Amino acid sequence: AKIRGISFQQIRMDIGWHTGSGLFKEIACGFLGYAMMLPLLGVGIIFMIILVFLQQLLIGGVDSDPFMGTGGGTHPIIVEIANGGWQVRVLIISLAAIAAPIVEETIFRGVLYRQLRTSSKALNHTVSILGSILIISFLFAAIHPQGWVAIPALMGIAIGMTLLREYRGSLIASMTIHGISNAIVTTMLIIFIS
């Protein structure tokens, strides 16, 4: 975009790389947004349980793995957590709670969400927002390796993060939700696998 004459400052503002109403206020909104997102996650988990039940009914019995990814395995960090020492576990938590939220929020709620909202601005305002939220949330959920049955739960989280991006303008609040969620899940995995 810089080649087309758009300043880096404008690019940062467009994709949400700014402090909004202030860094600490945006982080606080992220913590409140996490609480707001929990009912959406709960609905997603209900749909996920229904999909697990349907998968076991249609595909296999008790031995089938409902979280089997499209490549035939579960989430790749489980093996690393199980086989790694404390340094690997600290690195995995850091990547999950800091690096992944920055990169994924920039891509999904920064660049892609903004592009969808801009492209659909001719539509009704509400249709533009809801359609963009659902498309981005589905894409976000689908790229994760937890398998297709986890898409509703991941979409619940993604919808909460995208609503907050729309409301706040800045990515800091959605990055905070993402970081909290990943930190909790990764820490639980480490505790249960260790």
Secondary structure, DSSP 8 states (H G I E B T S, - for coil): -GGGT--HHHHHHHHT-S-TT-HHHHHHHHHHHHHHHHHHHHHHHHHHHHHHHHHHHHT-STTS-TT--TTSSS-THHHHHHH--HHHHHHHHHIIIIIHHHHHHIIIIIIIHHHHHHHTTTS-HHHHHHHHHHHHHHHHHHTSTT-GGGHHHHHHHHHHHHHHHHHHSSSHHHHHHHHHHHHHHHHHHHHHH-
